[in-house]
Amino acid sequence: MQIYLDAYVKRHGKRLEPHLQALLTVDGFIKAFWEIRPNYRTQEEAYEIVEQIYEATFGSRKYSSFKSFYNIYIKYLNERKKENSGTRC
């Protein structure tokens, strides 16, 4: 992640705002998606907005498509479920 932050600073001459920096992580991208989701009719529309913000900031897309994002999201949920099931007493 640091390499992207360094490249951004070099290109733009300023530090990246924390909410944009968060998009570099899977967790941050997903949180941004769910934060704006209520404002759009479909999940695909909300995804495209977050993807456009990412692309405008970093110069490329994070995921190739909504389906790709959705697959990562399901994997993320399954990993979280495993983490949480191991902490129960």
Order of alpha helices (4+ residues) and beta strands (2+ residues): alpha-alpha-alpha-alpha-alpha
